Amino acid sequence: MLASKVGCCGLSNSLCHSAVAIHPPHRIYEAGPTGYGLYRQIVELGHDCMVVAPSLVPKRAGDRVKTNRRDAMSLARLHRAGALTAVWVPDEAHEAIRDLVRLAKRPTTR
């Protein structure tokens, strides 16, 4: 069975595991409206994680087609090149206060 001897990176399983041991994978995602819960879960599991602001991700002119696969490949290439800037991830207390301040600033309707 060839499939059982080939790892996720296209190398043999032993080479793939060796590559992961030398260069552990990084988790990167673009900040969005869902908050930072995903970041906290990933870090809690013991993995490295980076949150980047979509406005800080370099994009080529005319590159308007957005798919998850293209975005993931783009983030991986930019991370490897050192072209991504991480944003500060607030702890749960800071995030709760920020949400409270935003709620207080919202106009009320009567």
GUTOR-296684 format. One line per field, with one value per residue: x, y, z of N, C-alpha, C in turn; residue number from 0; residue in one letter; chain. Coordinates in pm, 1 decimal, m for minus. Example, Ala and Ser with C-alpha at 12.3 -4.5 7.8 and 13.67 -1.06 7.14 Angstrom:
<mipas>
nu <- c(1319.0,1285.0)
nv <- c(m569.0,m225.0)
nw <- c(780.0,708.0)
cau <- c(1230.0,1367.0)
cav <- c(m450.0,m106.0)
caw <- c(780.0,714.0)
cu <- c(1320.0,1290.0)
cv <- c(m330.0,3.0)
cw <- c(780.0,787.0)
n <- c(0,1)
res <- c(a,s)
chain <- c(A,A)
</mipas>
This chain:
<mipas>
nu <- c(83.2,90.1,m17.2,m20.9,242.3,317.8,350.8,175.1,305.3,395.5,626.3,796.8,650.8,831.7,1024.0,858.9,769.2,1015.8,1074.8,873.0,948.0,1186.2,1112.3,854.6,504.0,337.8,56.2,m161.6,m388.9,m628.3,m745.4,m1078.4,m1436.5,m1506.9,m1364.0,m1101.1,m1101.3,m1036.8,m758.6,m677.5,m754.6,m587.4,m331.0,m356.7,m353.1,m88.7,39.7,210.2,82.2,m31.8,m191.7,m305.8,m374.3,m614.6,m586.5,m316.3,m195.6,4.3,m100.8,m126.2,m176.4,m489.7,m550.2,m816.5,m972.5,m1099.2,m1042.1,m1051.2,m836.9,m652.3,m606.2,m488.6,m255.3,m130.0,m93.1,84.4,309.2,377.5,432.3,653.5,831.5,860.2,694.1,464.6,275.5,215.7,m72.6,m159.3,m290.7,m554.1,m598.8,m859.7,m985.3,m918.4,m1041.6,m1312.0,m1357.8,m1310.9,m1524.4,m1735.5,m1696.3,m1735.7,m2003.5,m2117.6,m2070.8,m2237.1,m2511.4,m2826.0,m3156.8,m3488.3)
nv <- c(m117.6,193.1,434.3,425.0,453.9,704.7,1027.3,1324.8,1537.1,1451.1,1309.6,1013.7,848.1,837.0,1031.3,1253.0,1276.1,1328.1,1574.8,1732.0,1716.1,1860.0,2110.2,2229.7,2255.7,2567.3,2753.0,2968.6,3231.6,3459.0,3743.1,3780.6,3835.7,3664.3,3668.9,3578.6,3319.1,3079.8,3106.1,3093.2,2831.4,2680.8,2751.1,2659.0,2387.2,2353.0,2440.0,2650.5,2964.7,3219.6,3525.4,3723.3,4046.1,4099.4,4329.0,4374.9,4181.1,4121.9,4172.2,4086.1,4309.0,4302.5,4048.4,3906.8,3683.5,3481.4,3200.2,2935.5,2756.7,2896.8,3120.2,2994.6,2884.5,3119.4,3249.8,3066.4,3083.5,3357.1,3360.8,3192.3,3352.4,3554.3,3774.5,3839.2,4010.9,3981.7,4030.5,4180.7,3969.7,3990.9,3902.1,3711.0,3882.2,4144.7,4134.1,4108.2,4353.4,4527.8,4452.8,4534.8,4813.6,4876.0,4805.6,4994.8,5227.2,5203.7,5336.0,5394.1,5268.9,5378.2)
nw <- c(0.0,m109.2,m26.1,253.7,318.4,252.2,369.8,492.1,373.7,131.6,143.2,262.2,547.0,766.5,697.6,684.7,951.8,1068.4,953.0,1065.0,1332.0,1329.2,1220.5,1358.8,1280.6,1216.3,1325.2,1166.4,1138.3,995.8,1163.5,1273.8,1299.5,1504.6,1737.9,1970.9,2057.1,1920.7,1888.1,2158.3,2223.2,2052.6,2147.6,2406.9,2362.8,2323.0,2091.9,1850.6,1750.7,1534.6,1492.3,1235.0,1101.3,852.7,696.9,704.5,556.5,285.5,m47.8,m391.7,m665.0,m822.1,m737.5,m658.5,m621.8,m376.0,m194.5,44.6,17.9,m148.1,16.4,240.0,127.8,47.7,296.8,412.0,240.7,273.2,547.7,561.1,424.3,601.7,595.4,733.1,983.1,1316.8,1522.9,1839.5,2081.0,2290.7,2638.1,2804.4,2989.3,2900.8,2650.6,2724.5,2854.9,2641.7,2473.7,2636.4,2646.4,2376.1,2355.1,2526.3,2383.2,2168.8,1986.7,2140.2,2088.6,2103.0)
cau <- c(0.0,170.5,m79.1,13.6,382.9,340.7,298.0,94.1,384.9,440.0,745.4,763.7,607.0,944.5,1081.0,760.3,775.6,1143.8,1062.6,787.7,1025.0,1285.4,1039.7,714.8,413.9,282.9,m84.2,m180.6,m519.1,m660.8,m840.5,m1212.7,m1537.8,m1539.1,m1282.9,m972.3,m1120.3,m961.6,m618.1,m657.2,m764.4,m467.5,m218.9,m381.8,m312.2,57.1,89.9,235.7,m25.8,m15.4,m311.1,m266.7,m484.3,m629.7,m537.9,m169.5,m147.2,33.9,m175.3,m90.2,m281.6,m575.3,m574.5,m943.7,m1039.3,m1071.2,m1085.0,m976.5,m710.6,m561.2,m567.7,m397.4,m125.7,m72.3,m44.5,202.5,422.7,414.5,493.1,787.7,915.1,869.6,622.3,340.7,286.6,118.0,m142.4,m165.5,m410.9,m586.0,m646.7,m1006.0,m1029.7,m910.9,m1143.2,m1442.3,m1367.2,m1324.5,m1662.1,m1822.1,m1680.2,m1803.5,m2147.0,m2155.8,m2062.0,m2341.6,m2628.5,m2943.6,m3280.2,m3603.0)
cav <- c(0.0,313.8,544.0,418.9,485.5,843.2,1118.8,1437.8,1632.4,1388.7,1230.5,892.8,880.7,862.1,1161.6,1355.1,1293.1,1392.6,1715.7,1796.8,1725.8,1966.0,2234.6,2206.2,2340.2,2686.6,2778.1,3109.8,3264.3,3600.4,3786.4,3799.3,3880.8,3562.4,3685.8,3510.7,3189.4,2977.9,3124.2,3042.7,2685.3,2626.8,2770.1,2569.8,2253.2,2349.9,2470.0,2790.1,3022.3,3360.7,3590.1,3836.9,4131.4,4089.1,4450.8,4374.3,4072.5,4174.3,4110.3,4134.9,4384.7,4221.0,3916.0,3924.0,3555.7,3433.7,3066.6,2891.9,2695.6,3003.2,3198.9,2914.1,2877.8,3253.4,3271.8,2980.8,3143.7,3483.6,3329.8,3138.7,3464.8,3651.5,3894.9,3856.8,4082.0,3932.0,4131.1,4148.9,3895.5,4022.7,3790.9,3711.8,4000.1,4259.3,4120.1,4135.2,4497.9,4588.6,4430.0,4617.7,4951.9,4885.5,4800.8,5122.5,5331.9,5185.7,5422.8,5323.0,5297.6,5376.0)
caw <- c(0.0,m121.4,48.7,395.4,337.1,213.7,469.6,447.7,297.0,8.0,172.4,337.5,683.2,856.9,662.9,720.2,1096.5,1098.1,913.9,1164.7,1455.3,1311.8,1198.0,1394.3,1202.2,1278.7,1293.1,1135.8,1083.0,988.8,1265.3,1220.3,1395.1,1605.2,1858.0,1981.1,2121.5,1847.2,1925.4,2294.1,2220.3,1988.0,2240.6,2521.2,2320.7,2317.3,1957.4,1816.0,1671.7,1502.0,1437.0,1151.7,1056.9,707.0,631.6,703.8,472.0,151.7,m158.1,m524.5,m733.1,m908.0,m679.0,m588.8,m600.9,m240.8,m156.0,163.1,m23.8,m192.4,133.6,321.4,58.1,52.9,433.1,433.5,167.9,337.0,677.2,533.6,381.5,710.9,553.6,809.3,1109.0,1414.0,1603.2,1981.1,2117.7,2429.8,2720.7,2814.6,3064.6,2810.1,2546.8,2785.5,2876.1,2508.8,2429.4,2719.8,2600.1,2246.1,2381.0,2586.6,2279.9,2067.8,2006.4,2188.6,2016.9,2194.2)
cu <- c(87.8,114.5,m40.0,158.7,415.0,273.8,223.6,173.2,440.1,567.1,702.7,726.7,723.1,1009.5,987.3,764.1,906.3,1137.9,979.5,863.2,1126.7,1217.7,892.2,623.1,363.1,136.9,m100.9,m323.9,m541.5,m765.4,m975.7,m1309.2,m1566.5,m1454.7,m1157.5,m982.3,m1041.3,m813.3,m591.1,m663.7,m639.1,m347.9,m233.6,m341.5,m160.7,117.4,119.9,121.4,1.2,m146.7,m262.3,m390.7,m495.3,m576.8,m385.5,m110.6,m120.7,m42.7,m129.3,m207.5,m360.0,m604.7,m700.6,m1016.7,m999.5,m1128.8,m1001.6,m840.8,m609.1,m513.0,m467.1,m259.0,m55.0,m16.2,81.2,325.3,470.9,479.6,635.9,882.9,932.3,794.4,492.4,369.7,176.8,52.7,m142.5,m297.5,m440.5,m625.3,m798.3,m1058.4,m1027.2,m1019.7,m1282.7,m1461.8,m1384.8,m1467.6,m1760.2,m1816.1,m1749.9,m1954.6,m2195.5,m2155.7,m2169.7,m2457.9,m2748.7,m3066.1,m3395.7,m3729.7)
cv <- c(124.1,426.0,542.2,454.4,630.4,933.4,1234.7,1534.1,1571.6,1306.4,1101.6,933.2,913.0,996.6,1274.6,1381.3,1359.8,1540.9,1792.4,1812.9,1839.8,2101.8,2212.0,2301.5,2458.5,2699.5,2928.5,3128.1,3414.2,3632.5,3811.1,3837.5,3782.2,3573.7,3599.5,3374.9,3078.7,2985.2,3062.7,2890.7,2622.8,2636.1,2677.4,2426.0,2241.2,2379.5,2618.9,2840.7,3171.0,3411.2,3711.6,3915.6,4121.0,4211.9,4456.1,4262.8,4128.8,4097.5,4170.1,4211.4,4291.5,4083.2,3922.5,3793.0,3503.5,3294.2,3027.2,2836.2,2801.4,3087.0,3124.1,2906.6,3013.0,3282.9,3189.7,3040.0,3271.8,3460.2,3278.9,3251.0,3570.0,3780.5,3918.6,3927.5,4032.3,4049.2,4085.4,4079.3,3924.6,3898.2,3807.6,3834.9,4124.9,4253.3,4150.3,4285.2,4570.2,4572.2,4516.7,4764.1,4971.0,4885.8,4934.4,5235.4,5318.3,5278.8,5339.8,5362.6,5286.4,5368.6)
cw <- c(0.0,m34.9,195.8,421.5,302.7,315.7,407.0,360.2,168.2,25.1,241.3,480.0,775.3,826.6,703.0,870.5,1138.0,1065.6,1015.2,1295.8,1447.0,1300.6,1232.5,1318.0,1284.3,1237.4,1277.5,1089.8,1086.1,1094.5,1200.4,1330.3,1508.5,1731.4,1854.8,2049.7,2053.9,1882.1,2062.5,2299.6,2161.0,2081.9,2360.7,2489.6,2304.2,2181.2,1943.5,1730.4,1652.1,1443.6,1360.1,1113.5,905.7,633.9,623.6,617.9,332.0,44.4,m289.0,m584.6,m824.8,m853.7,m593.5,m561.6,m462.6,m222.9,m34.4,125.3,m66.1,m74.2,220.2,257.6,64.1,192.0,460.9,364.8,236.2,472.9,658.5,495.0,491.0,682.4,630.2,941.1,1202.0,1486.1,1748.3,2009.9,2264.9,2508.0,2738.5,2888.1,2975.9,2703.7,2601.4,2807.9,2743.0,2457.1,2507.0,2675.3,2466.0,2263.4,2437.6,2483.5,2173.1,2092.8,2051.4,2105.5,2114.1,2117.7)
n <- c(0,1,2,3,4,5,6,7,8,9,10,11,12,13,14,15,16,17,18,19,20,21,22,23,24,25,26,27,28,29,30,31,32,33,34,35,36,37,38,39,40,41,42,43,44,45,46,47,48,49,50,51,52,53,54,55,56,57,58,59,60,61,62,63,64,65,66,67,68,69,70,71,72,73,74,75,76,77,78,79,80,81,82,83,84,85,86,87,88,89,90,91,92,93,94,95,96,97,98,99,100,101,102,103,104,105,106,107,108,109)
res <- c(m,l,a,s,k,v,g,c,c,g,l,s,n,s,l,c,h,s,a,v,a,i,h,p,p,h,r,i,y,e,a,g,p,t,g,y,g,l,y,r,q,i,v,e,l,g,h,d,c,m,v,v,a,p,s,l,v,p,k,r,a,g,d,r,v,k,t,n,r,r,d,a,m,s,l,a,r,l,h,r,a,g,a,l,t,a,v,w,v,p,d,e,a,h,e,a,i,r,d,l,v,r,l,a,k,r,p,t,t,r)
chain <- c(A,A,A,A,A,A,A,A,A,A,A,A,A,A,A,A,A,A,A,A,A,A,A,A,A,A,A,A,A,A,A,A,A,A,A,A,A,A,A,A,A,A,A,A,A,A,A,A,A,A,A,A,A,A,A,A,A,A,A,A,A,A,A,A,A,A,A,A,A,A,A,A,A,A,A,A,A,A,A,A,A,A,A,A,A,A,A,A,A,A,A,A,A,A,A,A,A,A,A,A,A,A,A,A,A,A,A,A,A,A)
</mipas>
